[in-house]
Amino acid sequence: MTNKHNAPNQQATDGWSTYNVIAVSFDDDRNAEEAMTLLKELDAQERVVIQQAVVVERRNDGQVVEADRTESTLMLGTASGGVIGLLIGIIGGPLGMLIGGAGGLYAGALFDIHDAGEMESALAGISSSVRVGRTALLAVVTEQSADVIDTSMSGLGGTVLRRSVLDEIQNRRLERVCALLRETQQPIGEISESCGYDGPRLKVLFKQRFGMTMRDYRNSPLSFCPRNVYTIAP
């Protein structure tokens, strides 16, 4: 499938959400293929933009099998393909990872090595919606409104679970920043680098999110912290 729409960064500036991951489960598994056709129609109408979509069957033995796939030629070899691959891997375990492949996760400019754990954690919840012995539609899309896909899938007996991957990664990175500030004396520059940020960008983002500088956060009494204390993951 050839996608004629703007690149994701341009869509983001026009009010489109970038890289929502959706999993659609159905009362009747036969509707999954029809849902793929409908999603393509929504893309052709420029009501959503498909980065990648795949119909998968999660068999009783744990094997994850692809039944149908489409993707944007603009995104070939970039991060969206890796998101789907990682999601299939989480669903199917080692076998699913073999089929889906996670190598593309690091191919694009949107994700890097700092995001591996955050990405897997963000997708873990959505993977549970793909039940054993059932078929589902998985997709990475950009959309202006969730109602477009939700309403269309509802007409086919589909239930949509959605995650904004970039938001999830951002939140988890900031949680780790807070933990390092609170629980260590590591220099702020090193914290920025270890959490996947450059220093100036993190300073601006942190101030916007919490209303204080990282130095003020580190030195503030617990009662004045904008969030609960985070525990550093092992």
Buried (B, 14 or more C-beta within 10 A) or exposed (E): EEBEBBBBEEBBEEEBBBBBBBBBBBEEBEBBBBBBEBBBEBBEEEBBBBBBBBBBBBBEEEBBBBBBBBBBEBBEEBBBBBBBBBBBBBBBEEBBBBBBBBEBBEBBEBBEEBBBEBBBBBBEEBBEBBEEEBBBBBBBBBBBEBEBBBEBBEEBBBBBBBBBBBBBBBBBBBBBBBBBBBEEEEEBEEBBBEBBBEBEEBBEBBBEBBEBEBEBBBEBEEEEBEEEEBEEEE
